[in-house]
Amino acid sequence: MMLALYRGLTGIAGPLIEFYLRRRVLAGKEDAARLAERRGVARLPRPVGPLVWLHAASVGEAMSIIGLTQRLRREYPAASLLVTTGTVTSAALLAERLPAGAIHHYAPVDLPAYVDRFLAQWRPDLALWVESELWPNLVMATAAAGIPMLLLNARMSTRSYARWQRWPGLAKALLGRFAVCLAQSATHAERLANLGARRVVQAGNLKFTAEPLPVDAIELAGLEGAIGARPRWLAASTHAGEEAMVAAAHRRLVARHPGLLTMIAPRHPARGPALEAELAGSLKVRRRATGALPLADTDIYLADTLGELGLFYRAAGIAFIGGSLVPHGGQNLLEPARLGCALLHGPYVENFAEVAEGLRAQCAAEQVGDLEELVGAVDHLLADPGLATARAAAAAEFAQRQADVIDRVLAELAPFLARLPGVEPSHARA
């Protein structure tokens, strides 16, 4: 009943959606040159032969499957890959990170006509959805077309679980279309099973398997040269409200650590100009997006560019990971863990709760609850390089131990891939 009502309402919502898409183009949230893809129109021809479709929501989900796409292309070269996402940022990153033979396409808006057009043009043989973005029309149409579906890196947050429990029939109808749900953890597995998933396997978190963030060696040398021997730390993936706390921490820390450079990489780089205006009243600020490097008297260096977090993690040594001192749920702690950072985070880390708990258990990360604790923790790490080095090494070791998750995922995918005509693992032909 709910699915029929949803399909009916979205079937007549075309004019409203077109208005919404135009507004998003003006706001820079849609790619005007590729807007037709959001209507299900293919920009490129479908490759000949079997096609595996991976659907991810945005940057985090997309980056979590980079390692998987690389393994699929290497081990199942006869299968082409189509990766869909819904954001401009994720498209830009995937353009640089997807392996050869993988195609990026914007996900169609969840209107019946757009979804049907997308499926008719691409005709995927296997659909792999990532995490928890379940668009009803797209799920049901894919299932109706007889395309096997698996839910990878499946998660169900406490908030989402409570919401879905109000609509148990709808939850079961959607989750029941997936042949297998590969859950990130035992908690997520239990929730998915309770909501009606047919088969749930605890496979682990694919975000553990991502390759280290890339870096341009020339840019890194240039940044290191500009910083020199100055003490430094990084506040990464920050959200509104956190930058003011980081700036306040800098004012207190610089008295104890003369020459301190504080780097801030906002989660949304477009906020760079506004942050500069906010902080420049009492601090000397320079922005990466303008092409500037920090000077000897720079207090705050804003890392407001896209795709350069790997550069700043490598240059920092100490990293506070944002989205965690405000109730956002936290950002990826494993990216800096792989790159030699002593880690700090706030109390709001439910998006990475198990990762945060594991890192703290290994003395690889420290939780801070407010400005006072942030100042104390950064001060301690700056004053004791041995502690910072030990914590960074523990974080890197923890991240390395998680790498076998992708093997468990591929083992679950193998029977479905084996059913595709002409597809067999590369080692089977050796």
N, C-alpha and C positions, 0 to 999 in steps of 0.2 A: 504493500500500500504506500509506504513512505517513498520507495524507489519510483513507483509510478507517478506519484505527485511531484517528486523532484524532476523527473524527466519531462513531465508536462510543463512545469513552470520554466525550466531552462529552455524548453523548445520554443517558447514565445518571448524569450528574453534577449533575442538577438540585437535589436536596436539599442537597448540599454548597455549591453556588453560592448558594442561598437563605440558608443560614447565613452564608456569607461576606458577602453583601450586607447582612444585618442587622447584622453586626459593623461594617461600614463606615458604616452609618447612625449607629450609636452613637458612632463616632469622628469624625463630622462630615464624612466623605468621600463620602457620598451624600446626595442630596436626598430626604428621606422623602416629601415631597408628590408627587414625580415618580418614585418608584421603579418604578412600572409601566412607564415608558419603557424601563428597563433590561431588561425582559422582552419588549420589542418592542411594547408597547401604545401606540397613538398617543393623545396628549393632545388634539390638534386634528384636525379633518377635513382630508383631503387637498385641496389647492386644485384647482380645475378647470383642465384644460389641461396642457401639458408641465411636468414637474418635473425640475429638475437637483439632484442630491444631492451635497453636498460632505462628505466624512468627514475629520475631523481628530482627533488624539489629545487634546491638552491645550492649554494657554494659548499656547505658542509657535507651534504649528502653526495654531491658530485665528486668532491675530492676523496671521499671515502671509497669510491669504486675505481679510482685511477689504477691502483695496483691490480684489481680484479680484471679490468679491461686489458691491461698489459699481459696478464697471464692467459686470458682467453685468446688473445690474438696470437700469442706464442704457441700455446698448446693445442688450439683448435683453429688453425689458420684458414680452413675452408669456410668458416662462419664469419660473415660480416657483422659489424656492430653498429647499432643506432642508439645514441644516447640523447635523451630528451631532458631538458630542464626548463624552468619558468622565469629565470631572471637574467638580466643583461650581464651582471657580474659573473655569474657562473658560466655563461657562454664565452666571455673573454678569457677566463682561466682555462676552460676546457680546450679552447683553440690552441693553447700552448702545451697542454699536458696530455691530451688524448693520443694513443698510439696510432701509427699509420694504419689505415684500413677502418678506422672508426669515424662515424659521421655524427656531428651534433645537429640537432633540430630542436627548435623551441617546442615545448609541449603545447598541444592544442588546448584552447579554453574549453571547459567542460560543458559545451553545448552539443546536443545530439548530432547536428549537421556537421560541426567541426570535427567531432570525434570519429564519426563514420567516414568522413573524407580522409582523415589521417590514416585510419586503419586500411581503407581500400587502396590507398596509394602505396603504403609501405608493406602491407601484408607480412608482418613479423611471424616467425615460426615459433618463437619462445619469448615470453615477456618477463623481465626481472624488475620488480618494483623495489624501491629503496626506502626503508624506514617506515614512515607512517602517513604519507600523503595519499589518501585513498579517494580519488575523485569518482563519484558513483557512476556517472555515465561512461567514463573511460574504463572502469573496472568491468561493468556489466557488458559493455559492447565487446571488449576484448574476450571475455569468457564466452559470449554468444557466438563469436567467430571461431571458437574452438581452439584458441591459442592458449597453450599451457602457461600458467602464471605462478611465479614464486615471489614471496616477499622476503627480501634480503635485509639484513641488519635491522630486523623488525624491532620496534620499540613502542611502548605504550606508557606515556608519562602518567603520573598520578592524576593530573588534571584531565587529560584526555580519557583515561580509564573511567573516571567518574562521569564524564559527559556521555561516553558511549553506553554506559550502564543504563542511562535513561532511555536508550533506544536499542534494546537488545536484539530485536528483530532485524533492524537495519545493520547492526554490527555483524550479526551472523551471516546475513545475506552477502555482505561484501567480503568479509574474511573467509567465508566458506568457498569463495571462488578460487582461492589460492591453493594449489596442490600441496605446497609446503610453506610454512613460515619459519625462517631462520632467525631466531631471536638473539638479541644482544646479550641477554642475561637470564638467569632463572626467574627473576621477578617479572621481566617482560614476557617470558614464555608462559608463565602462569596466567597473567592477565589476558594474553591473546587466546589461550585455550578456554578460559572462562567466557570469553566473548564469542566463541563459536568457531575458531580456526580449526580446520580439519586435522592437520598434522603440524605439530610444533617441535622444532629441534633447537636446542640451545647451542649455537655455533660460535658465539662471541661477537665482538664488535669489529666490523671491517675498518673502522677508523684507526684501529691499531696497526693496520697493514699498509698504510699509505707510505709512499716513498718520502724521504726527507724533502722538505721544501727546497726548491731550487735557488741558486744564487748566481749572480754574474760576478765572476772573480775580479774583474776590473773595478766594478762598482764597490765591491767589498774592500778592495785595497784602497780605493779613494776615500771611503768612509772611515776606515781604520786610520788612514793617514791624517784625516781632518780631526779626528778625536784625539789621536796621539795617546799619551799616557794618562789622560784624564780619567778619574773614576766615572762610571756610567751605569745606568740601569734603564730598563725598558718597561713601560706599561703598554701591553699589547691588547688589541681587540677591545678597546674601552668603549663604554656606552655613556650617554648623557648622564652627568652627575659624577662620574668617576674621574674625569679629567680635572675637575676643580679640586678633588681630594689629592690627586697626584701632584698638582701644582703646589698645593699647600704642604704636602710632604717634602717637595723639593726645597721650599723656602726654609724648612727646618733642618733638612739634611745637609744643605750646602754649608751651613755654619760649622758642621762637624767634619765635612769632607770637601775642603776647598777645591774649586774647579769642577765640581760635580756637573755632569751632563745628564739630564733626564730626557729620554726619548718617549714619545707617545705615538702609538699607532692606533688611531681610532678604527673601530670596527667598520664604520662607513667612511671611507676616505673623503667623500664629498663634503664632510663637515669641517674639513681643514681650514678654509677661510674663516668660518664662524669661530672656530676654536682659537685661531690666531688672534682675532679681534678680542675674544674674551680674556685671553691670557696675557696679551702684550702690554696691558696697562702697568703691570708691576714686574714683568719678567721679559727678558730678551728672547724672542722667539724667531725661529727660522723654519720654513716649510720645505719639505722635500719636493713637493709638486712644482715648486717654482724653479727647481734646478739647483737650489742653494744647498751647500754643505754647512755643518755647524762651524762657527768661528770660535776662537779661544774664549770669548765672553758669552757665548750662547748658553742660556739656561735650559730652554726647552726646544728640542728638535722634533717637529711634527712629521711623522712618517705617513703622510697623507697620499700615498701612491698605491696602486693596485698591484698585487702579485710580488711584493718585495718583503714580506714578513720574514722569509728565510734569510735575507740580508741582515735585518735588524736583530733577529735572534742570535745569529752568529757573532754580531758585533757587541751584543749586550752583556752576556754572561749571567746577568740577573734579570729575571722577567716576572713581572706581575701580570697575570692573565685576567682580563676584564670580563664584564658581564657577570661578575661575581660579588662585587660590593654593592650592587643594585640588584633587585629581584628579577634578573633576566634568565638565570639558569646556567650561566657560565659558558665559556668558549673552550676550544680544543686545547687540552693540556699536553697531549702527546706530541704535537708539532714542536714546541720548544724543548720537550724532553729529549727528542731525537738529536737536537742541535746544541747540546752542551750548556743548557741554562739551569741555574738554580731557581726553583719555582716557588712562587707565592700565588695564592688565590684567596678570594673572599668566601663567605659562607654559602652563597647562592650558586651551587654547582650541581644542581639536580640533573642537568643534561649530561654530565660526565661524573655522576656520583661514584660509580665503582672505580673509575680511573683515579679520581681524586683520593678516594679511600686507599687504593693500592699504593699510590705514590707516597701518601703520608705514612703508611705502614712501613715503607722502605726508607723512611727519612729522606725522601727525595723532593718533598714539597711541604710547605707550611701554610696553614690557614690563618688569615688575619681578619678581624671582625670590623675594624673601623680605622680611621685615620691614625690614631695613636698606635695601634698595633702594626699598621703598615710602616710607619716611620721606624718603629723599633726593629722590625724584621729586616728592612732594607739596610738600616744602620749596622745591624749585626753582620750581615753578609758583606757589606763594603769593608767593614773593619777586620774581617777574618777571611781572607781569600782562600785559606785552606778549607774552611767550612763550605764556602761557595763551590769550590772545586769538587769536594766530596759529594755534595748534594746533586750537582750536575751529573756526576758519574753514576750515581744511584738512579737518577731519572732516566739516563740513557740506557742503563741495564734493564730497567723495568720495561721501557718501550720495546727493546729488542726481544724480550721474552714473549711478547704478544704476537709475534709475526706469523705463527702457525695458524691463525684464524682463517686466513685465505685458503689454506689447504683443506680445512674442514668444509668451507663453503663450496669449493670446487668438487669435493667428494659428493656433496648433495646434488650439485648440478650435473654431474657426469651422466646419470641415467637419462636425464632429459635431453642433454646434448647428443647422446648416442642415438636417439630416435630421429635426429635430423638427417636427411639424405646426404650422403657424401661426407659427413662430419665424423671424424675420429681423432683421438688425441695424437699429437705428433709422435709421442714415444711408441705408440702402437705400430707406426709405420717403420720404425727404426730396425 
